[in-house]
């Protein structure tokens, strides 16, 4: 199911929401029905063998559509509320959302959060309450540009989360000012500290997992060779070269074409495994336990006759990609 199909479904199913006379309960019912159908279609794509990034990308597209609708409907009720921008960050900001992952959002404000007009506060609350009622886990913050910069300079996790920013809806000029200020104050002016934070993150994670990919029950996100290593590669490339495109790094002769292809394939495989873990457990689970190794090997249709041999083949692929 390509993104344009998802958009066509949304235009058909969410059209009634544009009429403001609908009650909150009626709108919630429409959102839930749309999400249930589309989530099932995406899961079917996973079951049919779609790539990990393709499935995570479709889930991100789905949430983009719903969030824009929620936000723009809330704004339409308060046309004089003032400028505000809805920004995706963290994993969602990268445009990849696994089935059990949190939705990380920033409500970017024109002034300090403790001086927020009532109408803007109501806009934020309406979006969040409907998201919660739809069953999503939401990590959110409401901050001005200055507050974002202050938090990012104080906390490495916030810094990388905001580095993965993406405007969903709202005031484009406000978002452009945020990106420029964040880049200048939190990356360009503080580059050495940023690199030290990334180095510490890698070292601490590797120490926790005995500095080996060959773990009996690896964590697909945090273990050596896991998804966080790929994220670090992109963050560092962006800080140094203002690009996250592997083909740009090949052009600069920083990566060979073969290395870039291995990285893409490895990251996609890890995403597919993480999607499978989340679907199997019904929650955000990243540890590839012995039990789930067998379940996923079967789900991925490894052809070996015995379960043990299927697990061995699957884990051999995992270690190779890691």
Beta strands, then each sheet from edge to edge (+ up, - down):
strand 1: 84-88
strand 2: 103-109
strand 3: 138-144
strand 4: 166-170
sheet 1: 3+ 2+ 1- 4+
end
